[in-house]
Amino acid sequence: MNIPSNIITLIAGILLTLISLWFGQHHGLMPVAASEEAPWIDGLFNTMMTISIGLFLLVQGILIFSIVRFRQRPGDETDGPPIEGNIPLEIVWTAIPAMIVLGLGVYSFDVYTNMGGLDPMASHDHGQQVAHIEGAAIAAPLSQEAPTLEKANRRVAIGIGADPKEVGKAPDLVVDVLGLQYAWIFTYPETGIVSGDLHMPVDRDVQLNIKAADVIHSLWIPQFRVKQDAIPGRETELRLRPRELGTYPVVCAELCGSYHGGMRTQTIVESAEDFDQWVNEQIASVDGDNLGTPVANLSSEEYLVPYTQEMGIDENALKAMGTMGHEHHHAL
């Protein structure tokens, strides 16, 4: 029984679509989705996986079919037909990828917007009225030259702000994040707590103000599907809302030096009661001399001293690293 080729093509297309859709939703490549932002990223990733699997199966299927169907037969010494081109086919295989790329671009922008998008206030330098031009600070009366100076001082804001539904609302928790070789330091400005772990209450809007003490780092929490660079001289913002209780890794995703691979810690998402208990315990255990010390006034060594034991770093070695860093800075 001869089955028409168009029926075979239709059946193959249906099977290809079903396999791609199933694998796109059941690939199991992503970790647990532990934040409100994670489903947006997962939806985009699943769509890309569905399209990728479909294209892979289509291309490999055509290759295998061509190898079998058009193989050289025994005793056949003739040349292949001189095919120079097929304009309609070339249009199709150019137009379809272009449409796919355009569609993914629009979809990804929609995801980015729903996550908070580019926050125009996230650079935290929008209120300055002094412009530093060619190393000189120039101050001017607000009534005359402020617009010009503000334009000269304007920099592209970096950071993901609040969800569109939360725009204009203050976050439930603010945490200052400092990245330095090779550790993350988390400061809670409302209480003065300084911690080597990131503690957050579940289902609360959290704002991370991120900066770097030395080189570029990148704060990455895979289960939250968020990643934000820590840049020396700039403060960036990241707004998120954890949804699942648990302990998740915090990783530096930017090559920052010899011990970059060891720049890891954890974020602990806990209930509001457990978070309040942790806060009270930390306040009770803080040395009175250090309580309330501004984070900006502490050196890198002073940041890390309380955590040297749990990090397995000798305090003297830490001071030596700091000394070498200062000498290198002065040499430059």
Phi, psi and omega in degrees: 000125180266120178269128179305145183296328180291328176292317178298318179296320179296314179298316179298320179295320179295314179298317180300317180294315181296317179296317181296316180296318181294313182293325180297335181257349185229029182287333177067024183272343185261145175287179182303140178273106190250008180224166179294332182280339187300316181301329177297314180294318180297321178299317178294316181296318180296322177296316179295322177295320179299313180295318182297315179296318178300314179294320180299311180296322180296310182295313181294324178296317178295320178297313181295317178299317181294321179298319181282313187288323187247025178291158180284127181279153177301131179084356180272110181251012183280159175280157176289162180295139183282076179275121184264335182169166179217098186301312179302319179295319180295323177296317181297311184283354170266319184290318183297310176300324179296319178294321179296313180298317179297316179297317178295325178296316179294318180297314181295324177294322177295319177297314180300320179293318180293335177279350181128338176062195179281112182280116182294348180253006189281352179277347175060025176234017188285346184263002183286146178239019179238129180254133178257106184241120179054040174083357181248137178272127182242121177253147182214155176299139182298324186289337186254306192243006183302316180300320180294316180292322179297321178294321180293328183270351186293134175232154180295126180289144181236129176140155176259122184272204184286156171305144181309330179286342184253003183300132180092350179263140177288144179291157177288331182214136176244132178231128174272127184246127177241125174256129177212158181291113001226075184203160171251133178240127183245123181243133179257099189298332182290332183243347183080008180288136174240127186222152174273349176246152178262112178256133180218141173283144182292148175058037175234145179284119185243134176247123177256120174263111194250134174211168182238147181268342188219291182238178179287129172240175178215118180279119183228125174240097188305320182292339177269348182062031179234149179208134182217131179290145170254118190243129177301134179082357179230148173245121181252164186236144175221120179253134180207167179222104178292141184242339185240132175294143178153179178244126187231149182287146170247122189237143169275120184257016179232124180303115189237008179146190188297326183253029180305320183296338180266003181275075183226148173211205182217153172248133185246113177263120185226170179294162180301322179295314180295323178295316178298322178295318178298317179300314180296321178294319180293318179298319181293331184265353181289137176294130182302331181290332184261347183298126178084001178295126181300136182300322184295340183271357181265142176280171179299321180296319180294327176298317191272340185308315182295346186245007184296323182293312180290338176273349181076026181249130178290140183298322179294321177296323178297316178296322179296320177298319179296320179296316179298323179295319179294319180296319178296321179298316181292327179296323177291000000 
